[in-house]
Amino acid sequence: MDIEKTIQEELDKMHPNLEMTDTNLGDFLIYKNDNVISKAIKLYGEYCHAEIDIMKMFIDPKSIFVDAGTNIGYHAMAMTKE
């Protein structure tokens, strides 16, 4: 199975429901019809950044961070940024 092809096929199916927006983390793919997380990211360029600041106080930069149950991956991406 070609994982890149499979991922691209799934993104193609989702394309009508997605849009790219500029965030504090750079360009980010969000859901057009999400009125909570995606809307906050689009309006403010971030989502719950205070949570990320708190998590970074307790997680060593060399640690492995797993965002289990991620929605669109905002927290996972934010945790990789300095």
Residue, then its C-alpha position, 0 to 999 in steps of 0.5 A: m500500500d502506498i501510504e502517500k497515495t492513500i493520504q492524498e486520496e483522503l485529503d482529496k475527498m475532504h477538500p470541499n470541507l477544508e481551507m488553508t489559513d494563516t496562523n501563529l504556527g504558519d499556514f494551517l489546514i482547518y475545517k470550513n464548517d467548524n465553529v469552535i477550534s477552526k473558527a478560533i484558529k481562523l479568527y485569532g491565529e491560535y487555539c488555546h495557546a495558554e494550554i500549550d504554554i502550560m504543557k511546555m512547562f512540564i514537558d522536556p524538549k527532548s520528550i516524545f509528545v503524543d496528541a492522542g485524539t487530535n482534532i486537526g493537530y494544532h496542539a501537536m504542531a504547537m508543541t514542536k515549535e520553540 
